[in-house]
Amino acid sequence: MTVKEKRSRMTLACESTDNTIQFIDEMVSQNQA
């Protein structure tokens, strides 16, 4: 695996984690409302 491939995979993993956290935050705030 090249360095470029590793970097793009790390970026994808970080982005998907951010999306998951945002989704969970929205669910929690909806439940509290």
N, CA, C and O atoms as a MOPAC input file, in Angstrom:
PM7 MOZYME 1SCF
protein

 N      0.85200 1    -1.19500 1     0.00000 1
 C      0.00000 1     0.00000 1     0.00000 1
 C      0.88800 1     1.24600 1     0.00000 1
 O      1.85600 1     1.32400 1     0.75600 1
 N      0.56100 1     2.19700 1    -0.83300 1
 C      1.36600 1     3.41500 1    -0.89400 1
 C      0.94500 1     4.38700 1     0.20100 1
 O     -0.09800 1     4.23000 1     0.83600 1
 N      1.78200 1     5.38600 1     0.40000 1
 C      1.48100 1     6.39000 1     1.42900 1
 C      0.19800 1     7.13100 1     1.06600 1
 O     -0.61400 1     7.43900 1     1.93800 1
 N      0.01700 1     7.41400 1    -0.22300 1
 C     -1.18500 1     8.13300 1    -0.65400 1
 C     -2.43000 1     7.33800 1    -0.29500 1
 O     -3.40100 1     7.89400 1     0.21700 1
 N     -2.40100 1     6.04300 1    -0.56400 1
 C     -3.56000 1     5.20200 1    -0.25500 1
 C     -3.83100 1     5.20000 1     1.24200 1
 O     -4.98200 1     5.28500 1     1.67100 1
 N     -2.78000 1     5.10500 1     2.02800 1
 C     -2.95400 1     5.11700 1     3.48900 1
 C     -3.60100 1     6.41700 1     3.93600 1
 O     -4.51700 1     6.41300 1     4.75800 1
 N     -3.12200 1     7.53400 1     3.39000 1
 C     -3.65700 1     8.84100 1     3.80100 1
 C     -5.12300 1     8.95400 1     3.42800 1
 O     -5.93200 1     9.40800 1     4.23700 1
 N     -5.47700 1     8.55000 1     2.22200 1
 C     -6.87400 1     8.68600 1     1.80300 1
 C     -7.76700 1     7.78400 1     2.64300 1
 O     -8.90400 1     8.14800 1     2.94100 1
 N     -7.27200 1     6.61800 1     3.02800 1
 C     -8.07800 1     5.72500 1     3.87700 1
 C     -8.26200 1     6.32900 1     5.25900 1
 O     -9.34700 1     6.24000 1     5.83400 1
 N     -7.21900 1     6.93900 1     5.79800 1
 C     -7.33200 1     7.57800 1     7.10900 1
 C     -8.34400 1     8.71900 1     7.03900 1
 O     -9.15100 1     8.90000 1     7.95100 1
 N     -8.29500 1     9.48700 1     5.95100 1
 C     -9.22800 1    10.60700 1     5.80000 1
 C    -10.65300 1    10.08100 1     5.74200 1
 O    -11.54400 1    10.63100 1     6.38900 1
 N    -10.87400 1     9.02400 1     4.97400 1
 C    -12.21700 1     8.45000 1     4.88100 1
 C    -12.68200 1     7.97800 1     6.24500 1
 O    -13.83400 1     8.20700 1     6.61400 1
 N    -11.82100 1     7.33200 1     6.99200 1
 C    -12.19300 1     6.83400 1     8.31600 1
 C    -12.55000 1     7.99400 1     9.23100 1
 O    -13.52600 1     7.91600 1     9.97700 1
 N    -11.77400 1     9.06400 1     9.18200 1
 C    -12.05200 1    10.22000 1    10.03900 1
 C    -13.37800 1    10.85100 1     9.66200 1
 O    -14.16000 1    11.22100 1    10.53700 1
 N    -13.64100 1    10.98000 1     8.36600 1
 C    -14.88500 1    11.61000 1     7.93100 1
 C    -16.08000 1    10.78200 1     8.36000 1
 O    -17.07400 1    11.32900 1     8.83900 1
 N    -15.99700 1     9.47400 1     8.19500 1
 C    -17.14100 1     8.64400 1     8.57400 1
 C    -17.35500 1     8.68300 1    10.08000 1
 O    -18.49400 1     8.62500 1    10.54300 1
 N    -16.27500 1     8.78200 1    10.85100 1
 C    -16.41800 1     8.88000 1    12.30700 1
 C    -17.11000 1    10.18400 1    12.67600 1
 O    -17.98900 1    10.20000 1    13.53700 1
 N    -16.71700 1    11.28100 1    12.02900 1
 C    -17.35500 1    12.57300 1    12.29500 1
 C    -18.83800 1    12.50500 1    11.97400 1
 O    -19.66200 1    13.00600 1    12.73900 1
 N    -19.18700 1    11.89000 1    10.84800 1
 C    -20.59500 1    11.78200 1    10.47500 1
 C    -21.35800 1    10.97700 1    11.50500 1
 O    -22.48300 1    11.33300 1    11.85500 1
 N    -20.76900 1     9.89900 1    11.99900 1
 C    -21.43700 1     9.07000 1    13.00000 1
 C    -21.65700 1     9.85400 1    14.28100 1
 O    -22.72500 1     9.76600 1    14.88800 1
 N    -20.66000 1    10.61700 1    14.69700 1
 C    -20.78600 1    11.40600 1    15.93100 1
 C    -21.88400 1    12.45100 1    15.76400 1
 O    -22.68900 1    12.64300 1    16.67500 1
 N    -21.93200 1    13.12800 1    14.62000 1
 C    -22.97400 1    14.12600 1    14.37900 1
 C    -24.33800 1    13.46500 1    14.41700 1
 O    -25.27600 1    14.01500 1    14.99400 1
 N    -24.46100 1    12.29300 1    13.81200 1
 C    -25.73400 1    11.57900 1    13.77900 1
 C    -26.18000 1    11.23200 1    15.19000 1
 O    -27.34700 1    11.42000 1    15.53600 1
 N    -25.26700 1    10.73000 1    16.00500 1
 C    -25.61000 1    10.36200 1    17.38800 1
 C    -26.00100 1    11.61500 1    18.16900 1
 O    -26.96000 1    11.58600 1    18.94000 1
 N    -25.27300 1    12.70700 1    17.97800 1
 C    -25.61100 1    13.96100 1    18.66500 1
 C    -27.02700 1    14.39200 1    18.32000 1
 O    -27.77500 1    14.81700 1    19.20100 1
 N    -27.40600 1    14.28900 1    17.04500 1
 C    -28.75100 1    14.68600 1    16.63900 1
 C    -29.79200 1    13.78900 1    17.28700 1
 O    -30.82200 1    14.27300 1    17.75600 1
 N    -29.53400 1    12.48800 1    17.31700 1
 C    -30.48600 1    11.56200 1    17.92500 1
 C    -30.66000 1    11.89700 1    19.40200 1
 O    -31.78300 1    11.90200 1    19.90500 1
 N    -29.57200 1    12.17500 1    20.09700 1
 C    -29.63900 1    12.46900 1    21.53200 1
 C    -30.43000 1    13.75300 1    21.77000 1
 O    -31.28300 1    13.80100 1    22.65700 1
 N    -30.15400 1    14.78400 1    20.98800 1
 C    -30.84900 1    16.05800 1    21.20000 1
 C    -32.33300 1    15.91400 1    20.87500 1
 O    -33.16200 1    16.57100 1    21.50400 1
 N    -32.68400 1    15.07300 1    19.91100 1
 C    -34.09800 1    14.84400 1    19.60000 1
 C    -34.77300 1    14.12200 1    20.75700 1
 O    -35.91800 1    14.42400 1    21.09300 1
 N    -34.07900 1    13.17800 1    21.36300 1
 C    -34.66300 1    12.43700 1    22.48100 1
 C    -34.86700 1    13.34000 1    23.68600 1
 O    -35.82400 1    13.15600 1    24.43800 1
 N    -33.99000 1    14.30400 1    23.88200 1
 C    -34.09300 1    15.19800 1    25.03300 1
 C    -35.18100 1    16.24200 1    24.82200 1
 O    -35.73800 1    16.74800 1    25.79600 1
 N    -35.49800 1    16.57700 1    23.57400 1
 C    -36.47000 1    17.63300 1    23.28300 1
 C    -37.85600 1    17.24100 1    23.78700 1
 O    -38.80800 1    18.00600 1    23.63300 1

